[in-house]
Amino acid sequence: MSKVFVVGIGPGGPDFLTAQARTALERADVLCGYTVYVELAQELFPDKETYATPMRRELERCRWALETASQGRNVALVCSGDAGVYGMASPLLELAPEFPEVEVEVEVVPGVTAALSGAARLGAPLGHDFCVISLSDLLTPWEVIEKRLTCAAEGDFVICLYNPTSKKRVDYLRRTCDILLRAKSPETVCGWVRNIGREGERSRLLTLAQLREEQVDMFTTVFIGSSTTQTIGGRMVTPRGYET
């Protein structure tokens, strides 16, 4: 039986690639995915055949992966971070019933998502309850995103933001900070990491008030602390609650 491995490759560098992900990529006859992610995987496996598509062609590449596997080849559908966190595992599994199980098996291979790799760069901001919210309204209406932000702020969660801005959403981070400031202090500890695990990686700790004025991009992951989050020794730390 041929397989489609839906592989989370982490931020892209070899240091973040899990042993399970590396094995799946080795077993694959062809690497498939969004152009940037395929290029990252191909750096590790330069002799592999590839099939890449640009943004907004997600379902096309999922169907291609399943069709190719049904013809007897193993396919690795690669995603940055974790395949199940804003990745291709969900749409591929939605489409999989179109292909008989006797022909195609799907294996989801987890990876290191940006919330985890970015948090490690900043310190330990996710030491207690947290939530992850994408600010992209391509598939989720802004009204829904705003409600989730409001609830997360009122619940005093640490919040990790994916897709904080883009060329068409230049003010979304500022709008998000305005929503959070209704329930959070302007002095709330925050941080961001850009190009996690890649060339040109940068990070910064700042307050929520400062974050409102910050310029970030789609390669940046943003962390907003809870009321207990602190800066300790230049690191962003959310205490778990143990007595020290």
C-alpha positions in Angstrom: 0.0 0.0 0.0 1.4 3.4 -1.0 1.3 6.3 1.5 0.8 10.0 1.8 2.9 11.3 4.6 1.7 14.7 5.7 4.9 16.0 7.2 5.5 18.9 9.5 9.1 20.1 8.9 9.2 22.6 11.7 10.7 26.1 10.9 12.7 24.6 8.1 16.2 24.1 9.4 17.6 20.6 9.9 17.9 21.2 13.7 14.2 21.3 14.1 13.3 18.3 11.9 12.2 15.4 14.0 13.5 11.9 13.4 10.0 10.7 12.4 9.7 13.5 9.8 13.2 12.8 8.4 12.3 9.1 8.0 9.0 10.0 6.2 10.9 12.3 3.8 13.5 9.6 3.2 10.7 7.0 2.4 8.9 9.4 0.0 9.3 9.1 -3.7 8.2 12.7 -4.3 8.0 15.8 -2.2 4.9 17.9 -2.6 3.7 21.2 -1.1 3.8 25.0 -1.1 6.8 26.2 -3.1 8.7 27.7 -0.1 8.3 24.6 2.0 9.3 22.2 -0.8 12.4 24.2 -1.3 13.3 23.9 2.4 12.8 20.2 2.4 14.7 19.8 -0.9 17.8 21.3 0.7 17.9 18.2 2.8 17.0 15.8 0.0 18.2 17.4 -3.2 17.8 14.3 -5.3 14.0 13.9 -4.6 11.5 14.6 -7.2 9.2 17.5 -6.3 5.8 19.0 -7.1 5.1 22.5 -5.8 2.2 24.9 -6.1 1.8 28.5 -4.9 -0.5 29.9 -2.2 -4.3 29.3 -2.5 -3.7 26.0 -4.4 -3.9 23.9 -1.3 -6.7 21.6 -2.4 -5.1 21.1 -5.8 -1.9 19.8 -4.1 -3.8 17.6 -1.7 -5.6 15.9 -4.6 -2.3 15.6 -6.5 -0.7 13.9 -3.5 -3.6 11.4 -3.1 -3.8 10.7 -6.9 -0.1 10.1 -7.1 -0.1 7.8 -4.1 -3.0 5.9 -5.6 -0.7 5.1 -8.6 1.7 3.3 -6.2 4.1 6.1 -5.2 4.9 7.3 -1.7 4.3 11.1 -1.4 5.4 13.5 1.4 3.1 16.5 1.5 5.3 18.9 3.4 4.1 21.8 5.7 6.0 24.2 7.8 5.7 23.8 11.6 3.2 21.1 12.4 1.1 19.5 9.7 -2.0 19.7 11.9 -1.6 23.3 13.1 -2.9 25.5 10.2 -1.4 22.8 8.0 -2.4 20.4 5.2 -3.4 17.4 7.4 -7.0 18.7 7.8 -7.8 19.3 4.1 -6.0 16.1 3.0 -8.0 14.0 5.4 -11.2 15.6 4.3 -10.4 14.6 0.7 -9.0 11.1 1.5 -12.4 9.3 1.5 -12.5 9.9 -2.3 -9.6 7.4 -2.5 -10.1 3.8 -1.4 -8.1 2.8 1.7 -6.8 -0.3 -0.1 -4.9 2.0 -2.4 -3.8 5.0 -0.2 -2.8 5.2 3.4 -2.4 8.6 5.1 0.1 9.1 8.0 0.2 12.5 9.8 3.8 13.3 10.9 3.9 16.0 13.6 6.5 18.8 13.6 7.6 21.7 15.7 5.1 24.5 15.3 6.0 28.2 15.5 4.3 28.5 18.9 6.9 26.1 20.4 10.0 27.0 18.5 9.3 30.8 18.9 8.6 30.4 22.6 11.9 28.6 23.1 13.7 31.5 21.5 12.0 34.0 23.9 12.3 31.9 27.1 9.2 30.2 28.5 6.1 32.3 27.6 3.8 29.2 27.3 4.5 28.0 30.9 0.8 28.1 31.7 -2.5 28.0 29.7 -2.3 29.6 26.3 -4.1 29.8 23.0 -3.0 30.1 19.4 -5.0 32.5 17.1 -4.3 33.3 13.4 -5.1 36.8 12.3 -5.5 35.8 8.7 -9.1 36.4 7.6 -8.7 34.5 4.3 -10.7 31.6 5.6 -12.0 33.0 8.9 -14.2 36.2 9.1 -12.6 39.0 11.1 -15.7 39.1 13.3 -14.9 35.5 14.5 -11.2 36.4 15.0 -12.2 39.5 17.1 -14.5 37.4 19.3 -11.7 34.8 19.9 -9.3 37.6 20.8 -11.8 39.1 23.2 -12.4 35.8 24.9 -8.7 35.0 25.1 -8.0 38.3 26.7 -10.8 38.1 29.2 -9.7 34.6 30.1 -6.2 35.9 30.8 -4.6 33.4 28.4 -1.1 33.8 27.0 -1.8 34.4 23.3 0.3 33.3 20.4 -0.5 35.0 17.1 0.1 33.5 13.7 -0.1 35.5 10.4 -0.1 38.8 12.3 0.0 41.0 9.2 0.3 41.0 5.4 0.3 43.5 2.5 -3.5 43.5 2.6 -3.8 43.4 6.4 -1.3 46.1 7.4 -3.2 47.3 10.5 -4.4 43.9 11.9 -1.8 43.7 14.6 -2.7 47.2 15.8 -6.4 46.4 15.7 -5.6 43.2 17.7 -3.7 45.1 20.3 -6.6 47.6 20.7 -8.9 44.6 21.3 -6.6 43.1 23.9 -6.0 46.4 25.7 -9.6 46.4 26.7 -8.8 43.6 29.1 -5.0 43.6 29.4 -2.6 46.1 30.9 -0.5 48.2 28.5 2.5 46.9 30.4 1.7 43.3 29.6 4.9 41.5 28.6 5.0 40.6 24.9 7.5 39.3 22.4 8.0 38.4 18.8 10.3 36.2 16.7 10.9 36.5 13.0 12.3 33.8 10.7 12.4 31.2 13.5 15.3 28.8 12.9 16.2 30.4 9.6 18.8 32.8 8.3 18.1 36.4 9.6 16.3 35.3 12.8 15.4 38.2 15.1 13.4 38.6 18.3 12.4 41.3 20.7 10.7 41.6 24.1 8.4 44.6 24.5 5.1 45.7 26.2 1.6 45.4 24.7 1.6 49.2 24.3 4.8 49.0 22.3 3.6 46.1 20.3 0.7 48.2 19.0 3.2 50.4 17.2 5.4 47.5 16.0 6.0 46.6 12.3 6.0 42.9 11.7 5.4 40.6 8.8 4.0 37.1 7.9 7.2 35.4 8.9 6.8 36.7 12.5 5.2 34.9 15.4 3.9 37.2 18.2 3.4 36.3 21.9 1.2 38.3 24.3 1.7 37.4 27.9 -0.9 36.8 30.6 -1.2 38.9 33.8 1.5 36.7 35.4 4.0 36.8 32.5 7.3 38.4 33.5 10.7 39.4 32.1 13.3 37.5 34.0 17.0 37.8 33.0 16.0 39.1 29.6 13.6 36.2 29.0 9.8 36.1 28.6 8.5 33.7 31.3 5.0 32.7 32.4 5.3 31.0 35.8 3.6 27.6 36.1 2.7 28.4 39.7 5.3 26.4 41.7 6.6 28.1 44.8 10.2 29.2 44.6 
